[in-house]
Amino acid sequence: MSFTRISLPALAAIVVVCLAACTTPGPAPVVPGTTPVAKPQPATPAGATQTMQPSNFSALPGWARDDVREAWPAFMTSCSTLVKRAEWKSVCTAARQVNAGDQNAVRAFFETYFTPYKVLNQDGSDNGLVTGYYEPLLRGARKRGGVYQTPLYRAPEDLLTIDLASVYPDLKNMRLRGRVVGNKVVPYPSRAELLQSHALSGKELVWVDDPVEAFFLQVQGSGRVFMPDSNETVRLAYADQNGHPYKSIGRYLVDKGEMTLAQASAQGIKAWVAANPARQQELLNVNPSYIFFKEEKLLDPSKGPKGALGVPLTGQRSIAVDPQFIPLGAPVFLATTQPNSDVLLQRLVLAQDTGGAIRGPVRADYFWGFGDEAGDKAGGMKQRGLMWVLLPTGVAPR
């Protein structure tokens, strides 16, 4: 049954019944903790502080020290999409004339064409959480056998995804996910329900050798799988999600008294599972969200996976944001610290992705890149930070 054949009154009824149960934001989730129930941005109460405050480049800590040439490729990647929008066209067109190897020219370009806006939380505070994510590498096979017993699935045909903004513009960046049963749209099954029912049988893309690593691949949203039998490496990119909000398994372990908040990193969770193998499935099923993948050829291993903007991510220069507050594609100056450290991390990055756990204005997920070293950095990153969005001068914050 095609969604286009559902009448508008029927759609209204569906939204009323299902909205709370199975809505998620439109673009791909990628973060340590992903795929949420997104909520429309509430109206600013009388007397409340707006979430963007005009600023200037001299207020950006570390702006003069950052080698902004390293952010230029990511910025130009953003421009490949943004140039199609009226408010970005002149800026992105002018960028083509900049000498990308001249740090002074790149810095002067941003200072000439952009105005920084300090990002504030809705209560007026300016401090927020900065986490990290990366592109992992798993080992797998095309067919089940030996150590390869954990499947990763393609999106099922009965998964219905409805862009709510097409009928309700106020619900921009929200989608309704479910399936048709009889003449009703009902929420799609949770992780536990899908796996216990074997409903995804026949939808296997690859089989991998570690169920916990498979879970964290879903948390990251995309990754690579090396298949020793064929000496082939493929990328599994985000395809869709079952519509259930992400729930943190780290938070579950903290709430159960199994570990402290400081220990609730990816590494800490993996260590807990290794020490408690009988409780592995209990833990993983705490998160009802389930991610489906699609296979992509790895044409250029130096490039990251595509984020929600639809362009490849750049290691240490791309971040995931909440698109209800931060415009996708925009440059952002991020002032935070290295994982588990007071060492400053102050640099220009690009808002090119979203994630289920990335909710609120001052909230970022920092993309560390590909591989084990990036994974170690991402797994330990839970820092406080400040953010400034750079908007083309003359373009008002929304």
MIBA-830495 format. One line per field, with one value per residue: x, y, z of N, C-alpha, C in turn. Coordinates in steps of 0.2 Angstrom, whole numbers, always signed. Example, Ala and Ser with C-alpha at 12.3 -4.5 7.8 and 13.67 -1.06 7.14 Angstrom:
2
neast c(+66  +64)
nnorth c(-28  -11)
nup c(+39  +35)
caeast c(+62  +68)
canorth c(-22  -5)
caup c(+39  +36)
ceast c(+66  +64)
cnorth c(-16  +0)
cup c(+39  +39)
This chain:
398
neast c(+4  +4  +9  +5  -8  -16  -28  -29  -37  -37  -23  -22  -28  -19  -8  -11  -14  -2  +10  +17  +22  +31  +39  +53  +68  +71  +85  +99  +104  +119  +129  +136  +124  +110  +96  +81  +66  +60  +56  +45  +52  +49  +39  +47  +47  +39  +51  +61  +78  +84  +91  +102  +115  +121  +139  +157  +172  +183  +179  +179  +187  +203  +202  +211  +222  +218  +221  +213  +213  +212  +199  +194  +192  +180  +171  +170  +164  +152  +147  +144  +131  +124  +125  +115  +105  +97  +102  +114  +121  +129  +140  +146  +149  +159  +168  +175  +185  +195  +211  +215  +226  +232  +232  +230  +221  +210  +206  +203  +192  +182  +180  +176  +164  +156  +146  +148  +138  +134  +129  +116  +108  +91  +88  +96  +109  +126  +134  +137  +135  +148  +150  +158  +160  +163  +169  +168  +177  +172  +173  +168  +156  +149  +140  +132  +141  +154  +162  +155  +140  +131  +119  +118  +106  +96  +84  +67  +54  +41  +42  +36  +39  +35  +35  +32  +32  +27  +14  +11  +19  +25  +31  +44  +59  +54  +49  +37  +37  +32  +21  +9  -5  -19  -30  -24  -10  +3  +15  +32  +40  +50  +68  +70  +58  +59  +70  +67  +56  +61  +58  +65  +72  +80  +83  +97  +112  +126  +136  +142  +156  +154  +142  +141  +149  +142  +131  +136  +140  +128  +125  +134  +130  +135  +148  +162  +165  +176  +179  +187  +187  +185  +194  +189  +182  +168  +157  +144  +131  +119  +102  +89  +77  +69  +60  +58  +63  +80  +88  +99  +111  +122  +117  +107  +115  +122  +111  +107  +116  +128  +139  +149  +145  +156  +162  +154  +158  +160  +170  +170  +157  +158  +168  +160  +150  +159  +162  +150  +143  +130  +121  +121  +111  +100  +105  +107  +94  +88  +89  +77  +78  +82  +93  +94  +104  +112  +122  +137  +149  +166  +174  +183  +194  +199  +189  +175  +159  +143  +135  +120  +118  +120  +133  +150  +158  +171  +185  +188  +183  +170  +154  +140  +123  +109  +97  +86  +90  +103  +108  +110  +125  +131  +146  +153  +160  +169  +172  +180  +186  +199  +196  +193  +201  +210  +215  +215  +203  +199  +191  +187  +173  +161  +144  +137  +130  +117  +110  +103  +104  +108  +102  +95  +101  +115  +124  +134  +141  +156  +165  +177  +183  +190  +193  +202  +210  +202  +191  +194  +196  +183  +175  +179  +175  +167  +163  +162  +157  +157  +148  +149  +139  +142  +135  +131  +134  +121  +111  +98  +97  +87)
nnorth c(-6  +10  +25  +37  +35  +37  +46  +63  +66  +53  +52  +62  +56  +45  +52  +58  +46  +39  +47  +50  +38  +33  +43  +50  +60  +67  +65  +54  +45  +46  +43  +41  +34  +34  +40  +47  +52  +65  +82  +96  +112  +122  +137  +152  +156  +171  +183  +174  +169  +170  +158  +160  +172  +187  +189  +191  +188  +190  +186  +172  +159  +154  +156  +163  +154  +142  +131  +135  +131  +117  +115  +119  +110  +102  +113  +117  +105  +106  +117  +112  +108  +118  +129  +129  +136  +151  +160  +156  +156  +166  +167  +154  +154  +164  +158  +149  +156  +157  +155  +140  +135  +145  +151  +164  +169  +161  +163  +176  +176  +170  +179  +190  +186  +181  +181  +178  +169  +166  +151  +148  +139  +135  +140  +151  +148  +144  +133  +116  +99  +89  +75  +61  +52  +39  +30  +14  -2  -18  -36  -48  -58  -64  -74  -84  -92  -102  -90  -80  -75  -65  -55  -41  -30  -26  -13  -17  -21  -18  -7  +8  +25  +41  +58  +70  +84  +87  +88  +94  +108  +113  +102  +100  +91  +79  +63  +50  +33  +17  +3  -5  -13  -22  -10  +0  +11  +6  +6  +2  -14  -16  -17  -29  -36  -37  -46  -57  -62  -66  -58  -52  -61  -66  -53  -51  -42  -44  -55  -53  -55  -52  -48  -37  -27  -26  -20  -7  -2  +1  +11  +21  +23  +21  +11  +1  -15  -28  -42  -57  -68  -64  -54  -41  -25  -17  -3  +0  +9  +21  +17  +16  +17  +10  +18  +19  +27  +31  +23  +24  +12  +13  +22  +15  +5  +13  +17  +5  +3  -3  +2  +18  +34  +40  +29  +24  +23  +18  +9  +5  -1  -12  -19  -22  -31  -41  -46  -50  -60  -67  -58  -51  -49  -44  -32  -26  -25  -16  -4  +1  +5  +2  +0  +0  -5  +0  -6  +1  +4  +6  +18  +28  +26  +36  +45  +50  +42  +47  +60  +67  +78  +74  +73  +68  +65  +73  +68  +75  +87  +88  +88  +82  +88  +96  +99  +107  +118  +121  +125  +114  +110  +122  +132  +130  +136  +127  +125  +116  +102  +89  +72  +65  +74  +90  +97  +109  +109  +118  +123  +126  +119  +109  +108  +94  +83  +73  +66  +53  +55  +68  +82  +98  +115  +119  +107  +94  +82  +75  +71  +59  +52  +37  +20  +12  +20  +32  +27  +25  +38  +43  +35  +39  +52  +65  +79  +96  +110  +125  +134  +142  +148  +151  +162  +167  +184  +196  +186  +182  +173  +158)
nup c(+0  -5  +3  -3  -6  +5  +12  +17  +29  +34  +37  +46  +57  +59  +63  +75  +83  +82  +84  +96  +98  +87  +81  +73  +70  +53  +46  +45  +60  +70  +82  +99  +105  +98  +87  +90  +98  +90  +94  +90  +90  +104  +106  +111  +127  +135  +139  +139  +134  +118  +107  +100  +100  +94  +90  +89  +80  +88  +100  +100  +107  +104  +90  +82  +83  +77  +63  +50  +38  +38  +40  +28  +17  +22  +23  +10  +5  +12  +5  -7  -7  +0  -9  -17  -11  -8  +2  +4  -8  -13  -4  -5  -18  -19  -11  -20  -26  -17  -10  -5  +1  +8  +24  +29  +20  +20  +33  +32  +23  +30  +41  +33  +26  +36  +51  +68  +79  +96  +103  +113  +127  +130  +142  +143  +147  +142  +140  +135  +131  +124  +114  +106  +90  +78  +64  +63  +61  +57  +57  +45  +35  +20  +21  +34  +46  +56  +66  +62  +66  +69  +62  +51  +45  +30  +26  +29  +18  +23  +31  +35  +31  +34  +29  +40  +38  +26  +27  +39  +41  +53  +59  +54  +50  +56  +56  +53  +58  +54  +52  +40  +46  +43  +41  +47  +53  +63  +76  +72  +76  +91  +95  +103  +100  +86  +85  +92  +85  +73  +62  +53  +45  +31  +26  +28  +27  +29  +39  +55  +68  +81  +92  +101  +96  +84  +89  +93  +81  +76  +84  +80  +68  +55  +46  +42  +35  +35  +25  +27  +19  +6  +5  +5  +8  +14  +15  +27  +26  +35  +33  +37  +51  +65  +71  +85  +100  +104  +118  +131  +135  +143  +153  +158  +165  +174  +182  +187  +196  +192  +187  +187  +182  +176  +171  +161  +147  +130  +130  +143  +144  +135  +142  +154  +148  +144  +156  +161  +152  +152  +153  +142  +131  +138  +141  +129  +123  +130  +123  +112  +99  +82  +69  +52  +37  +22  +9  +3  -10  -6  -12  -10  +3  +11  +13  +24  +30  +23  +30  +38  +30  +18  +12  +12  +28  +37  +46  +62  +59  +56  +63  +73  +75  +83  +72  +73  +79  +75  +59  +46  +38  +41  +46  +62  +77  +88  +105  +116  +126  +124  +125  +141  +147  +151  +140  +128  +115  +102  +88  +71  +64  +54  +53  +49  +51  +60  +75  +86  +100  +100  +106  +108  +109  +113  +109  +104  +93  +90  +76  +75  +65  +56  +62  +75  +84  +82  +87  +101  +105  +103  +111  +124  +125  +133  +136  +141  +133  +122  +109  +93  +80  +63  +52  +36  +33  +36  +35  +45  +61  +62)
caeast c(+0  +8  +7  +2  -15  -19  -31  -27  -41  -34  -16  -22  -29  -13  -3  -14  -13  +5  +15  +21  +25  +35  +42  +60  +70  +72  +91  +102  +107  +125  +132  +135  +117  +106  +89  +77  +60  +62  +50  +45  +55  +44  +40  +51  +42  +40  +56  +66  +84  +85  +96  +108  +117  +126  +145  +162  +177  +188  +176  +180  +193  +207  +200  +217  +227  +216  +223  +207  +214  +211  +192  +191  +188  +174  +167  +168  +159  +145  +145  +141  +124  +122  +126  +108  +100  +98  +105  +121  +124  +135  +146  +149  +152  +165  +173  +178  +190  +200  +217  +214  +232  +234  +229  +227  +216  +205  +203  +200  +186  +177  +179  +173  +158  +151  +145  +147  +132  +135  +123  +114  +103  +84  +87  +101  +116  +130  +138  +133  +139  +151  +152  +161  +158  +168  +167  +171  +178  +170  +175  +161  +156  +142  +136  +133  +146  +159  +162  +150  +134  +127  +117  +116  +100  +94  +78  +62  +49  +35  +44  +33  +42  +31  +38  +26  +32  +23  +7  +11  +26  +28  +34  +50  +64  +51  +46  +33  +39  +27  +19  +2  -8  -26  -31  -21  -3  +5  +22  +36  +42  +56  +74  +69  +53  +62  +75  +64  +51  +64  +54  +70  +75  +81  +86  +104  +117  +132  +136  +149  +158  +153  +135  +142  +152  +137  +126  +139  +140  +121  +125  +138  +126  +138  +154  +165  +165  +181  +178  +193  +186  +186  +198  +185  +180  +163  +154  +137  +128  +113  +97  +83  +77  +62  +55  +59  +68  +86  +89  +106  +113  +126  +113  +104  +120  +123  +105  +106  +122  +133  +145  +148  +144  +162  +164  +150  +160  +159  +175  +167  +151  +161  +171  +155  +147  +163  +162  +143  +140  +124  +116  +122  +105  +96  +107  +106  +87  +86  +88  +72  +79  +85  +96  +95  +109  +113  +129  +140  +156  +171  +178  +189  +194  +200  +183  +171  +153  +139  +130  +113  +118  +121  +140  +155  +160  +178  +187  +190  +181  +163  +150  +132  +120  +102  +95  +80  +93  +109  +107  +114  +130  +134  +152  +152  +167  +168  +177  +179  +193  +201  +193  +196  +207  +209  +219  +210  +201  +196  +192  +181  +170  +155  +138  +135  +126  +113  +111  +97  +106  +110  +96  +96  +106  +123  +125  +138  +144  +162  +167  +184  +186  +189  +198  +203  +212  +197  +186  +196  +194  +176  +172  +180  +173  +160  +166  +158  +159  +154  +148  +147  +137  +144  +130  +132  +132  +115  +106  +96  +96  +80)
canorth c(+0  +17  +31  +43  +33  +38  +52  +68  +64  +47  +54  +66  +51  +42  +56  +58  +40  +36  +52  +49  +31  +31  +48  +52  +66  +64  +63  +49  +45  +44  +46  +37  +35  +38  +39  +49  +55  +73  +86  +102  +117  +126  +144  +155  +160  +178  +185  +169  +171  +167  +153  +163  +179  +190  +190  +193  +183  +191  +182  +165  +157  +150  +157  +165  +149  +136  +131  +135  +128  +110  +115  +121  +104  +101  +118  +116  +100  +109  +122  +108  +107  +125  +134  +129  +140  +158  +164  +154  +156  +171  +165  +148  +156  +168  +153  +146  +160  +158  +150  +135  +134  +151  +152  +170  +170  +157  +166  +183  +174  +169  +185  +195  +184  +178  +184  +172  +169  +162  +147  +147  +134  +139  +144  +156  +146  +144  +127  +110  +92  +87  +68  +59  +46  +37  +25  +8  -8  -25  -42  -51  -63  -64  -80  -86  -98  -100  -85  -75  -77  -59  -52  -34  -31  -20  -10  -21  -17  -15  -1  +14  +31  +47  +65  +74  +91  +88  +89  +99  +111  +114  +96  +99  +86  +74  +57  +45  +26  +11  -2  -5  -19  -21  -3  +5  +11  +4  +7  -4  -18  -14  -21  -35  -39  -39  -51  -63  -65  -67  -55  -49  -66  -65  -47  -50  -39  -47  -58  -51  -59  -49  -44  -30  -23  -24  -15  -1  +0  +4  +17  +25  +24  +18  +8  -3  -22  -32  -49  -60  -73  -61  -48  -36  -20  -13  +2  -1  +16  +21  +16  +18  +15  +7  +23  +19  +32  +28  +23  +23  +6  +16  +25  +9  +2  +17  +17  -1  +3  -8  +6  +25  +38  +41  +22  +23  +24  +12  +4  +2  -5  -18  -23  -25  -36  -47  -49  -53  -62  -70  -52  -47  -48  -40  -25  -23  -24  -9  +1  -2  +7  -3  +3  -4  -2  -2  -7  +5  +3  +10  +20  +32  +25  +42  +49  +47  +41  +52  +62  +69  +84  +70  +74  +64  +68  +74  +67  +80  +93  +87  +87  +81  +94  +96  +103  +111  +124  +123  +124  +109  +113  +129  +132  +130  +136  +123  +126  +111  +99  +83  +67  +64  +79  +97  +100  +112  +108  +124  +123  +127  +112  +109  +104  +90  +77  +73  +60  +53  +58  +75  +86  +104  +120  +118  +100  +92  +75  +77  +65  +58  +48  +30  +16  +10  +26  +37  +24  +26  +45  +45  +32  +43  +59  +67  +85  +102  +115  +131  +134  +148  +146  +156  +163  +173  +191  +198  +181  +181  +166  +157)
caup c(+0  -5  +7  -7  -7  +11  +12  +22  +35  +37  +39  +53  +62  +60  +67  +82  +86  +82  +84  +102  +98  +82  +77  +73  +65  +46  +43  +48  +67  +71  +89  +104  +108  +92  +85  +95  +96  +90  +96  +87  +94  +107  +106  +116  +132  +136  +143  +139  +130  +112  +107  +96  +102  +90  +93  +84  +80  +94  +106  +99  +110  +100  +83  +79  +83  +73  +56  +47  +31  +39  +39  +21  +12  +24  +21  +3  +4  +14  +0  -13  -6  +2  -14  -20  -7  -9  +7  +4  -14  -14  +0  -8  -25  -17  -8  -25  -28  -11  -11  +0  +5  +12  +30  +30  +15  +22  +39  +30  +20  +35  +44  +29  +24  +41  +57  +73  +84  +101  +104  +120  +129  +131  +149  +143  +148  +136  +141  +134  +131  +118  +114  +100  +87  +73  +59  +66  +57  +59  +53  +43  +29  +16  +23  +41  +47  +60  +71  +59  +68  +70  +56  +50  +41  +26  +28  +27  +13  +26  +35  +32  +33  +32  +31  +42  +36  +19  +28  +44  +41  +59  +61  +50  +53  +60  +52  +56  +55  +57  +46  +40  +48  +41  +38  +52  +54  +70  +77  +70  +82  +94  +94  +106  +96  +79  +85  +95  +81  +67  +57  +48  +41  +23  +25  +30  +22  +31  +46  +59  +73  +88  +93  +104  +90  +79  +92  +93  +74  +75  +88  +76  +62  +49  +47  +37  +37  +31  +24  +26  +14  -1  +6  +3  +13  +11  +19  +28  +28  +37  +28  +40  +58  +67  +74  +92  +102  +107  +126  +133  +139  +148  +158  +161  +169  +180  +186  +191  +201  +189  +185  +189  +176  +173  +168  +156  +140  +125  +132  +150  +143  +132  +148  +158  +144  +144  +163  +162  +146  +152  +153  +136  +127  +142  +141  +122  +122  +134  +118  +108  +93  +78  +63  +46  +33  +15  +7  -2  -11  -3  -18  -7  +10  +15  +15  +29  +28  +22  +36  +37  +25  +12  +10  +17  +34  +38  +53  +67  +56  +56  +70  +72  +79  +83  +66  +75  +82  +71  +52  +44  +33  +43  +50  +69  +80  +94  +110  +121  +128  +122  +129  +147  +148  +151  +134  +124  +108  +99  +81  +66  +62  +50  +56  +43  +53  +66  +79  +90  +106  +100  +107  +111  +105  +114  +110  +98  +93  +86  +72  +75  +59  +55  +65  +82  +87  +82  +92  +108  +107  +103  +117  +130  +125  +136  +138  +141  +127  +119  +102  +89  +73  +58  +47  +31  +36  +33  +36  +52  +64  +62)
ceast c(+4  +5  +3  -6  -19  -22  -29  -31  -38  -27  -17  -24  -23  -8  -5  -12  -6  +11  +20  +25  +31  +37  +49  +62  +72  +79  +94  +105  +114  +128  +132  +129  +113  +99  +84  +70  +61  +55  +51  +48  +49  +45  +44  +47  +44  +46  +62  +72  +83  +91  +102  +109  +122  +133  +150  +167  +182  +185  +177  +187  +197  +206  +207  +222  +225  +218  +217  +207  +212  +203  +189  +188  +181  +169  +165  +163  +152  +142  +142  +134  +121  +121  +119  +103  +102  +102  +113  +125  +130  +141  +149  +152  +158  +170  +177  +185  +196  +205  +217  +220  +235  +229  +226  +221  +210  +201  +200  +193  +180  +175  +175  +166  +153  +151  +144  +141  +134  +129  +122  +108  +96  +84  +93  +108  +120  +134  +134  +138  +141  +153  +156  +159  +163  +165  +171  +173  +177  +173  +168  +162  +149  +137  +137  +137  +151  +158  +157  +143  +129  +125  +116  +111  +99  +87  +72  +57  +43  +36  +41  +36  +38  +34  +32  +26  +28  +16  +6  +18  +29  +32  +40  +55  +61  +48  +42  +35  +34  +26  +11  +0  -16  -26  -28  -13  -1  +12  +26  +39  +49  +62  +72  +63  +55  +66  +72  +59  +55  +61  +59  +73  +74  +83  +93  +108  +123  +131  +142  +150  +157  +147  +136  +144  +146  +132  +129  +140  +133  +121  +129  +134  +128  +145  +157  +166  +171  +179  +184  +193  +187  +191  +195  +182  +174  +160  +147  +135  +121  +107  +90  +83  +70  +58  +55  +64  +74  +86  +96  +107  +118  +122  +109  +109  +121  +117  +104  +112  +128  +139  +144  +147  +151  +165  +160  +152  +159  +164  +173  +162  +154  +164  +166  +152  +152  +163  +155  +140  +133  +118  +117  +115  +100  +98  +106  +99  +84  +85  +83  +73  +83  +87  +96  +100  +108  +120  +131  +147  +161  +176  +184  +189  +196  +194  +178  +164  +149  +135  +124  +113  +118  +128  +144  +157  +168  +180  +190  +188  +173  +160  +143  +129  +112  +99  +89  +83  +99  +108  +112  +119  +134  +141  +150  +159  +165  +174  +176  +186  +193  +197  +197  +202  +205  +212  +213  +209  +196  +197  +186  +179  +164  +149  +135  +131  +121  +113  +105  +98  +108  +104  +97  +101  +113  +124  +128  +140  +150  +164  +174  +187  +185  +195  +198  +205  +206  +191  +188  +195  +187  +173  +173  +178  +166  +162  +161  +161  +155  +153  +146  +145  +139  +139  +132  +130  +126  +109  +105  +96  +88  +77)
cnorth c(+6  +22  +36  +41  +34  +45  +57  +67  +58  +48  +58  +61  +47  +45  +56  +52  +38  +41  +51  +43  +30  +37  +49  +57  +63  +62  +57  +50  +43  +46  +40  +37  +38  +36  +40  +50  +62  +76  +93  +107  +121  +133  +146  +158  +167  +179  +180  +172  +167  +162  +155  +170  +182  +191  +192  +188  +184  +187  +175  +163  +152  +151  +158  +159  +143  +137  +130  +132  +120  +109  +116  +116  +103  +107  +118  +111  +102  +113  +118  +107  +114  +130  +134  +133  +147  +162  +162  +154  +160  +169  +159  +149  +159  +163  +150  +150  +161  +153  +146  +134  +140  +152  +158  +172  +167  +160  +172  +181  +174  +175  +190  +193  +182  +182  +178  +174  +164  +158  +146  +142  +139  +142  +149  +154  +144  +137  +121  +104  +91  +80  +67  +53  +45  +32  +19  +3  -14  -30  -46  -56  -62  -69  -82  -92  -97  -95  -80  -77  -71  -55  -44  -34  -24  -18  -15  -17  -15  -9  +5  +21  +37  +54  +69  +81  +92  +89  +95  +102  +112  +108  +95  +95  +81  +69  +52  +38  +21  +6  -2  -12  -18  -14  +2  +5  +10  +5  +1  -7  -15  -18  -28  -39  -41  -45  -58  -66  -67  -64  -52  -55  -65  -58  -45  -47  -43  -50  -56  -56  -57  -45  -38  -25  -21  -19  -8  +2  +3  +11  +23  +27  +22  +15  +4  -10  -25  -39  -53  -65  -71  -56  -42  -31  -16  -8  +0  +6  +16  +21  +19  +16  +14  +12  +23  +24  +28  +28  +21  +17  +8  +19  +20  +6  +6  +17  +11  -2  -2  -4  +14  +28  +39  +34  +21  +25  +18  +7  +1  -2  -12  -22  -26  -31  -42  -50  -52  -55  -65  -64  -48  -45  -43  -33  -22  -21  -18  -4  -2  +0  +2  +0  -2  -1  -4  -2  -2  +3  +8  +13  +24  +31  +31  +46  +46  +45  +47  +54  +64  +75  +80  +71  +70  +68  +68  +73  +73  +87  +93  +86  +85  +86  +92  +101  +108  +118  +126  +121  +119  +112  +119  +127  +133  +131  +132  +124  +121  +108  +92  +78  +65  +68  +86  +101  +103  +109  +113  +124  +124  +120  +114  +105  +100  +84  +78  +66  +59  +55  +65  +80  +92  +108  +119  +111  +98  +85  +76  +70  +64  +55  +41  +26  +16  +17  +31  +34  +25  +33  +46  +41  +35  +50  +61  +73  +90  +106  +121  +131  +140  +146  +152  +156  +168  +179  +193  +193  +180  +174  +165  +156)
cup c(+0  +0  +4  -8  -1  +11  +18  +29  +38  +40  +46  +58  +64  +64  +74  +86  +87  +84  +90  +101  +93  +78  +78  +69  +58  +45  +48  +55  +67  +78  +94  +107  +102  +91  +89  +93  +96  +92  +93  +92  +97  +106  +112  +121  +133  +141  +143  +134  +124  +112  +103  +98  +97  +93  +88  +85  +85  +100  +106  +102  +106  +92  +79  +79  +79  +66  +52  +40  +32  +38  +32  +17  +15  +23  +14  +1  +6  +8  -6  -13  -4  -4  -18  -17  -7  -4  +8  -2  -15  -10  -3  -14  -24  -15  -14  -27  -22  -12  -4  +4  +9  +18  +31  +26  +17  +28  +37  +27  +25  +39  +40  +27  +29  +47  +62  +77  +89  +102  +111  +121  +130  +137  +149  +145  +142  +135  +139  +133  +124  +118  +107  +97  +81  +68  +61  +60  +60  +55  +51  +37  +26  +19  +30  +41  +52  +65  +68  +60  +69  +64  +56  +44  +36  +28  +25  +23  +17  +31  +32  +35  +30  +34  +33  +40  +30  +21  +34  +44  +47  +62  +56  +54  +57  +54  +56  +53  +58  +51  +46  +42  +47  +38  +43  +51  +61  +70  +75  +76  +85  +93  +96  +102  +89  +80  +88  +90  +74  +61  +51  +44  +34  +21  +27  +25  +23  +38  +49  +65  +80  +88  +97  +100  +85  +82  +92  +86  +73  +79  +84  +70  +55  +51  +42  +40  +32  +31  +22  +20  +7  -1  +3  +9  +10  +17  +20  +30  +31  +32  +31  +47  +60  +70  +82  +95  +105  +115  +127  +137  +144  +154  +162  +167  +175  +184  +190  +196  +198  +188  +187  +182  +172  +169  +162  +149  +136  +128  +139  +149  +140  +138  +152  +154  +144  +151  +164  +156  +146  +152  +147  +133  +132  +141  +134  +121  +126  +129  +113  +100  +89  +71  +58  +41  +26  +13  +2  -4  -8  -8  -15  +0  +14  +16  +20  +26  +27  +28  +34  +31  +18  +9  +15  +23  +34  +45  +56  +64  +55  +62  +68  +77  +79  +77  +68  +78  +78  +64  +50  +38  +36  +47  +57  +72  +87  +99  +116  +123  +125  +127  +135  +149  +148  +145  +130  +117  +105  +92  +77  +63  +57  +53  +50  +45  +59  +70  +84  +97  +106  +100  +110  +107  +106  +115  +103  +98  +88  +83  +72  +69  +59  +59  +72  +86  +88  +87  +99  +110  +107  +109  +123  +130  +128  +140  +138  +136  +126  +112  +99  +82  +69  +53  +42  +33  +32  +34  +43  +54  +63  +69)
